[in-house]
Amino acid sequence: MAGEIESALQSAAAITDQRQKIEQYKLILASIFSSNNVQNAKAFIDHMVSDDVPLVASRQLLQIFAQELGQLEPEAHKEVAHYALAQIQPRVVSFEEQVSIMREKLAELFETEQQWSKAAQMLSGIDLDSGIRMLDEAYKLSKCVQIARLYLEDDDAVNAETFIKKASFLVNNKHDEALNLEYKVCYARILDMKRKFLEAALRYYEISQIEKRQIGDKWIDEDALQQALSAAVTCTILAAAGPQRSRVLATLYKVYLERILRKPEIEAFAEELKPHQKALLSDNSTVLDRAMIEHNLLSASKLYTNISFEELGTLLGIAPEKAEKIASRMICEDRMRGSIDQVEAVIHFEDDIEELQQWDQQIVGLCQALNDVLDSMAKKGLTIAV
């Protein structure tokens, strides 16, 4: 069989008329694909990258070969594609487009088999910064976003972030809106997986507020928007307590604003979390434990003028010493207003009333100064534009 394919290839190479030569090679290719013969496919590749075939002809034929690879059985497709990529590598500059097609086809196969990381790795081998091929930015963006999405399917936020960062330099409003939306979704998921919960919440919320229900040929259903809004709420609740979290929480989930959450509510919420959102921290507590303790402590600061460490510990369901430590950190980080009296073992909470009064006085002072200037101008006979 090997002798037959070698003989057929040499016969085709001997044809002087280029059109007939190409047609003969096409017939050989058709027989290879119809028979699903891996060895013959490898022999064809070896022949194409040899000096027996002019570069113009080998480019055209390898283009057809790459596009038709999907006709082979899946395992044969993988074996032949990997072999082709290895054989072409020394001359990859001459066959960049053909290599890209092979990688895209193989990535599609891996994706259908849910081998997400393998599909991403195959696509990442495409040279998007080639000086040989002129690639438009939309194509580069689509590949970067696709690779990031595939890595995220395997919960690989590190590699996904590498490609979403590349995409960030390419994304703009001129590109396909559906592609821009996919970029935003990937970016939000990466922030979520990296536990940058507040940033992720803002991104999810932005996605949930999309008004269009059709972007290009893609329909946006209500379930997808509801899922994004739900993710925004989850991430906000998991975020570190503080003024910014409160503002986002007020926008997203007013029911829980400044309200102490009880254990049954927290446990019910925990059942909805993803694995990375249940990860243990250095003190063996979870992200949710930390977020709920800080939330309830901030809520308590709105309800109490002062409270003892012991009472606060009972309220939060933790040891008094831990309650003091958390409160101290939140005050130092300007996420809660108050002071700690360690002698009396009491926390004194402060509100924003004094700060608001000071702000009001500054506004009154500014208005008074402006009136004085206007009065002075009027006395001097200067025209005042209204």
C-alpha positions in Angstrom: 0.0 0.0 0.0 2.9 2.4 0.9 4.4 1.6 -2.5 1.2 2.4 -4.3 0.8 5.9 -2.7 4.5 6.7 -3.3 4.1 5.7 -7.0 0.9 7.7 -7.4 2.6 10.8 -5.8 5.7 10.5 -8.0 3.5 10.1 -11.1 1.6 13.3 -10.2 4.9 15.1 -9.6 6.1 14.2 -13.1 3.2 15.8 -14.8 4.4 19.0 -16.5 1.1 20.8 -16.9 0.4 22.5 -13.6 -3.4 22.3 -13.9 -3.3 18.6 -14.6 -0.8 18.1 -11.8 -3.1 19.8 -9.3 -6.1 17.8 -10.5 -4.1 14.5 -10.1 -3.1 15.4 -6.6 -6.8 16.2 -5.8 -7.8 12.7 -6.9 -5.1 11.2 -4.6 -6.4 13.3 -1.7 -10.0 12.2 -2.4 -9.0 8.6 -2.2 -7.1 9.2 1.0 -10.0 10.8 2.7 -12.5 8.2 1.4 -10.4 5.3 2.7 -9.5 7.0 6.0 -6.0 5.8 5.5 -3.6 7.5 8.0 -0.4 6.2 6.5 -1.3 7.5 3.0 -2.3 10.8 4.5 1.2 11.0 6.2 2.9 10.1 2.9 1.0 12.9 1.2 2.2 15.4 3.8 5.8 14.3 3.5 5.5 14.7 -0.3 4.0 18.2 0.0 6.8 19.5 2.1 9.5 18.0 0.0 11.4 19.6 -2.9 9.4 17.5 -5.4 6.4 19.9 -5.2 6.7 23.6 -6.1 5.7 25.9 -3.2 2.8 27.4 -5.2 1.3 24.0 -5.7 2.0 22.7 -2.2 0.3 25.7 -0.6 -2.8 25.2 -2.7 -2.9 21.5 -2.0 -2.2 21.7 1.7 -5.0 24.3 1.9 -7.4 21.8 0.5 -5.9 19.1 2.7 -6.4 21.2 5.8 -10.0 22.1 5.0 -11.0 18.5 4.3 -9.3 17.0 7.4 -12.7 16.7 9.1 -13.6 13.9 6.6 -11.3 11.6 8.5 -12.5 9.7 11.6 -11.8 11.6 14.8 -8.8 9.6 16.0 -7.3 9.5 12.5 -8.0 13.3 12.2 -6.0 13.9 15.4 -3.1 11.7 14.4 -2.8 13.1 10.9 -3.2 16.7 12.0 -0.5 16.4 14.7 1.8 14.8 12.2 1.2 17.5 9.6 1.9 20.3 12.1 5.1 18.6 13.1 6.3 18.1 9.5 5.4 21.6 8.4 7.0 23.3 11.5 10.4 23.7 9.9 8.8 25.6 7.0 5.9 27.1 8.9 6.5 30.6 7.5 5.6 29.3 4.1 2.4 27.6 5.3 1.0 29.9 8.0 -2.6 30.0 6.6 -2.7 26.2 6.1 -1.4 25.6 9.7 -4.0 28.0 11.1 -6.8 26.0 9.3 -5.4 22.7 10.7 -5.3 24.1 14.2 -8.8 25.5 14.0 -10.2 22.2 12.7 -8.4 20.2 15.4 -9.6 22.7 18.0 -13.2 22.2 16.8 -12.8 18.4 17.3 -11.4 18.8 20.8 -14.2 21.2 21.7 -16.9 18.6 20.5 -15.1 16.1 22.8 -15.2 18.7 25.7 -11.4 18.7 25.9 -11.4 22.4 26.5 -7.8 23.0 27.4 -6.5 21.0 24.5 -8.7 23.0 22.1 -7.4 26.3 23.7 -3.8 25.1 23.4 -4.3 24.2 19.7 -5.7 27.7 18.9 -3.0 29.4 20.9 -0.4 28.0 18.5 -1.8 30.3 15.7 0.6 33.2 15.2 -1.7 36.2 15.5 1.2 38.7 15.2 2.6 37.3 12.0 4.4 39.6 9.7 3.7 37.4 6.7 -0.1 37.3 6.9 -2.3 40.4 7.2 -4.8 39.6 9.9 -7.5 42.0 10.8 -8.1 42.9 14.4 -11.6 41.3 14.5 -10.0 37.9 13.7 -7.3 38.4 16.4 -9.9 39.5 18.9 -12.2 36.5 18.1 -9.4 34.0 18.6 -8.2 35.6 21.9 -11.7 35.6 23.3 -12.3 32.0 22.1 -9.1 30.8 23.7 -10.0 32.5 27.0 -13.5 31.0 26.9 -12.1 27.5 26.4 -9.7 27.8 29.3 -12.5 29.1 31.5 -14.5 25.9 30.7 -11.7 24.1 32.5 -11.7 26.7 35.3 -8.2 27.8 34.2 -8.4 31.5 35.0 -4.6 32.0 34.8 -4.3 31.1 31.1 -7.7 32.6 30.3 -6.5 36.0 31.7 -3.4 35.9 29.5 -5.5 35.9 26.4 -8.3 38.2 27.7 -5.5 40.8 28.4 -4.4 40.5 24.7 -8.0 40.9 23.7 -8.3 44.1 25.8 -5.9 45.8 23.4 -8.1 44.9 20.5 -11.6 45.3 21.7 -13.5 48.5 20.7 -17.0 49.5 19.8 -16.3 49.2 16.0 -16.1 45.4 16.3 -18.9 42.9 16.2 -21.1 43.6 19.2 -21.6 39.9 19.9 -17.9 39.5 20.1 -17.5 42.5 22.5 -20.2 40.9 24.7 -18.4 37.6 24.8 -15.3 39.5 25.8 -17.1 41.1 28.7 -18.6 37.8 29.9 -15.1 36.2 29.9 -13.6 39.1 31.7 -16.3 39.0 34.4 -15.8 35.3 34.9 -12.0 35.7 35.2 -12.5 38.4 37.9 -15.0 36.1 39.7 -12.6 33.1 39.6 -9.7 35.3 40.9 -12.0 36.3 43.8 -12.0 40.0 42.7 -15.7 39.8 43.6 -16.6 43.5 43.6 -15.1 44.1 40.2 -16.8 41.0 38.9 -20.1 42.1 40.3 -19.9 45.4 38.4 -19.1 43.6 35.2 -21.9 41.1 35.6 -24.3 43.9 36.4 -23.3 45.8 33.2 -24.0 42.6 31.2 -27.4 42.1 32.8 -28.5 45.6 31.8 -28.1 45.1 28.1 -31.3 46.4 26.4 -30.9 44.8 23.0 -32.4 41.3 22.6 -30.6 40.7 19.3 -27.0 41.4 18.6 -26.1 40.6 15.0 -27.5 37.1 14.4 -27.4 36.2 18.1 -30.4 36.4 20.4 -30.0 37.3 24.0 -32.6 35.5 26.1 -33.9 36.7 29.5 -32.5 33.7 31.3 -28.9 34.7 30.3 -29.5 38.2 31.6 -31.1 36.9 34.8 -28.1 34.6 35.3 -25.7 37.5 34.9 -27.7 39.5 37.5 -27.7 36.6 39.9 -23.9 36.3 39.4 -23.6 40.0 40.2 -25.6 39.6 43.4 -23.5 36.5 44.5 -20.2 38.3 43.9 -21.3 41.4 45.7 -22.3 39.4 48.8 -18.9 37.7 48.7 -17.0 40.9 48.4 -15.3 42.5 51.3 -17.6 44.7 53.3 -17.3 48.5 52.9 -18.9 51.6 51.4 -18.4 50.5 47.8 -19.9 47.1 48.4 -22.8 48.8 50.1 -23.4 51.0 47.1 -23.4 48.1 44.7 -25.5 46.0 47.0 -28.0 48.8 47.3 -28.3 48.8 43.5 -28.5 45.1 43.2 -30.2 43.7 46.3 -31.8 46.3 48.4 -33.6 43.7 50.6 -30.3 42.8 52.3 -28.9 46.3 52.6 -27.9 47.1 56.2 -29.7 43.9 57.5 -28.0 41.3 59.7 -28.2 37.9 57.9 -29.0 34.9 59.9 -27.4 31.4 59.7 -30.2 29.7 57.8 -30.2 32.4 55.1 -26.4 32.1 54.8 -26.5 28.3 54.5 -29.2 28.5 51.8 -27.1 31.0 49.9 -24.0 28.8 50.2 -25.7 26.0 48.4 -25.8 28.2 45.2 -22.1 28.9 45.2 -19.6 27.5 42.7 -16.5 25.5 43.9 -14.0 28.4 43.6 -16.4 30.6 45.7 -16.2 28.1 48.5 -12.4 28.0 48.7 -10.8 28.0 52.1 -8.7 31.0 53.3 -5.6 30.8 55.4 -7.6 30.7 58.6 -9.7 27.8 57.4 -12.8 29.9 56.9 -14.4 30.3 53.5 -14.8 33.4 51.4 -18.5 33.4 52.3 -17.8 33.2 56.0 -15.5 36.2 55.8 -17.9 38.2 53.7 -20.9 37.4 55.9 -19.1 38.3 59.1 -17.9 41.6 57.6 -21.4 42.3 56.3 -23.1 41.7 59.6 -20.5 43.8 61.4 -21.1 46.7 59.1 -24.8 46.2 59.5 -24.4 46.2 63.3 -22.5 49.6 63.0 -25.7 51.1 61.6 -27.9 49.7 64.4 -25.7 50.2 67.5 -23.9 53.2 68.9 -21.5 50.9 70.8 -21.3 47.3 71.6 -19.0 45.1 73.8 -16.6 42.6 72.2 -18.5 39.7 73.9 -21.9 40.9 72.6 -20.5 41.5 69.1 -19.0 38.0 69.1 -22.3 36.5 70.0 -24.1 38.5 67.3 -21.6 37.4 64.7 -21.3 33.8 65.9 -17.5 34.1 66.5 -15.1 34.5 69.4 -14.9 38.0 70.9 -11.2 38.2 70.1 -11.8 37.5 66.4 -14.7 40.0 66.3 -12.3 42.7 67.7 -9.6 41.8 65.2 -12.0 42.0 62.2 -13.5 45.3 63.4 -10.0 46.7 63.9 -9.0 45.8 60.4 -12.1 47.2 58.8 -11.7 50.5 60.7 -8.0 50.7 59.7 -8.9 50.1 56.1 -11.6 52.8 56.2 -14.3 50.3 55.5 -16.1 51.1 58.7 -16.2 54.2 60.9 -15.5 53.8 64.6 -13.0 53.4 67.4 -12.0 50.6 69.8 -11.7 51.0 73.6 -9.6 48.0 74.5 -9.7 48.9 78.3 -13.5 48.7 78.4 -13.6 46.0 75.6 -16.1 48.1 73.6 -16.4 49.2 70.0 -17.8 52.7 69.4 -19.4 53.2 66.0 -19.5 56.5 64.2 -22.0 57.6 61.6 -21.7 60.0 58.7 -24.0 62.7 60.1 -21.2 64.9 61.2 -19.4 64.6 57.9 -22.7 65.4 56.0 -23.2 68.5 58.2 -19.6 69.7 57.4 -20.3 69.1 53.7 -23.5 71.2 54.0 -21.6 74.0 55.7 -19.0 74.0 52.9 -21.8 74.3 50.3 -23.4 77.2 52.3 -20.0 79.0 52.5 -19.4 78.6 48.8 -22.8 80.0 47.9 -22.3 82.9 50.3 -18.9 83.7 48.8 -20.5 83.6 45.3 -23.2 86.1 46.4 -20.6 88.4 47.8 -18.8 88.4 44.5 -22.0 89.1 42.6 -23.0 92.0 45.0 -19.5 93.5 44.5 -19.8 93.3 40.7 -23.3 94.9 40.8 -22.0 97.8 43.0 -19.3 98.5 40.4 -21.8 98.6 37.6 -20.5 95.4 35.9 -23.0 93.5 33.8 -23.8 90.0 35.2 -24.7 87.4 32.7 -27.6 85.3 33.7 
